Amino acid sequence: MTAKLTHNQMLVFNLLKTEKAPLSAYEILDRLHEKGLKAPLQVYRALKKLI
């Protein structure tokens, strides 16, 4: 990725890199809740930037 990523985008990106199977937005939220993601909209925004 050449664009600078936000903190949330980087969290989502790094999680997806390590997974062997696809994750839903709510699965991503569950796994990253302790790192600061609190709402599904945060995950959806990060995913939108990454695609």
C-alpha atoms as a printed R data frame, in Angstrom:
   type eleno elety resid chain resno       x       y      z
1  ATOM     1    CA   MET     A     1   0.000   0.000  0.000
2  ATOM     2    CA   THR     A     2   1.394   3.374 -0.934
3  ATOM     3    CA   ALA     A     3  -1.199   5.574  0.779
4  ATOM     4    CA   LYS     A     4  -0.731   6.478  4.422
5  ATOM     5    CA   LEU     A     5  -3.126   4.541  6.613
6  ATOM     6    CA   THR     A     6  -4.873   5.697  9.766
7  ATOM     7    CA   HIS     A     7  -4.442   3.816 13.024
8  ATOM     8    CA   ASN     A     8  -7.731   1.939 12.563
9  ATOM     9    CA   GLN     A     9  -6.950   1.105  8.944
10 ATOM    10    CA   MET     A    10  -3.576  -0.300  9.958
11 ATOM    11    CA   LEU     A    11  -5.162  -2.421 12.706
12 ATOM    12    CA   VAL     A    12  -7.658  -3.905 10.248
13 ATOM    13    CA   PHE     A    13  -5.018  -4.397  7.554
14 ATOM    14    CA   ASN     A    14  -2.630  -6.205  9.905
15 ATOM    15    CA   LEU     A    15  -5.401  -8.430 11.234
16 ATOM    16    CA   LEU     A    16  -6.519  -9.421  7.741
17 ATOM    17    CA   LYS     A    17  -2.919 -10.183  6.699
18 ATOM    18    CA   THR     A    18  -2.616 -12.768  9.457
19 ATOM    19    CA   GLU     A    19  -5.943 -14.517  8.896
20 ATOM    20    CA   LYS     A    20  -6.305 -17.637  6.786
21 ATOM    21    CA   ALA     A    21 -10.045 -17.170  6.148
22 ATOM    22    CA   PRO     A    22 -12.292 -14.179  5.448
23 ATOM    23    CA   LEU     A    23 -13.710 -12.273  8.411
24 ATOM    24    CA   SER     A    24 -16.952 -10.355  8.697
25 ATOM    25    CA   ALA     A    25 -16.901  -6.759  9.893
26 ATOM    26    CA   TYR     A    26 -18.330  -7.890 13.225
27 ATOM    27    CA   GLU     A    27 -15.626 -10.553 13.615
28 ATOM    28    CA   ILE     A    28 -13.006  -7.882 12.939
29 ATOM    29    CA   LEU     A    29 -14.666  -5.623 15.508
30 ATOM    30    CA   ASP     A    30 -14.684  -8.408 18.109
31 ATOM    31    CA   ARG     A    31 -10.976  -9.081 17.593
32 ATOM    32    CA   LEU     A    32  -9.939  -5.427 17.618
33 ATOM    33    CA   HIS     A    33 -12.271  -4.133 20.341
34 ATOM    34    CA   GLU     A    34  -9.492  -4.153 22.948
35 ATOM    35    CA   LYS     A    35  -7.294  -2.096 20.611
36 ATOM    36    CA   GLY     A    36  -9.817   0.732 20.405
37 ATOM    37    CA   LEU     A    37 -12.350  -0.122 17.729
38 ATOM    38    CA   LYS     A    38 -15.755   0.360 19.324
39 ATOM    39    CA   ALA     A    39 -18.281   0.575 16.476
40 ATOM    40    CA   PRO     A    40 -18.953  -1.337 13.248
41 ATOM    41    CA   LEU     A    41 -18.760   1.926 11.311
42 ATOM    42    CA   GLN     A    42 -15.062   2.202 12.198
43 ATOM    43    CA   VAL     A    43 -14.444  -1.205 10.631
44 ATOM    44    CA   TYR     A    44 -16.507  -0.410  7.535
45 ATOM    45    CA   ARG     A    45 -14.618   2.850  6.991
46 ATOM    46    CA   ALA     A    46 -11.262   1.097  7.317
47 ATOM    47    CA   LEU     A    47 -12.332  -1.645  4.904
48 ATOM    48    CA   LYS     A    48 -13.585   0.912  2.376
49 ATOM    49    CA   LYS     A    49 -10.178   2.596  2.325
50 ATOM    50    CA   LEU     A    50  -8.368  -0.739  1.980
51 ATOM    51    CA   ILE     A    51 -10.282  -1.936 -1.088
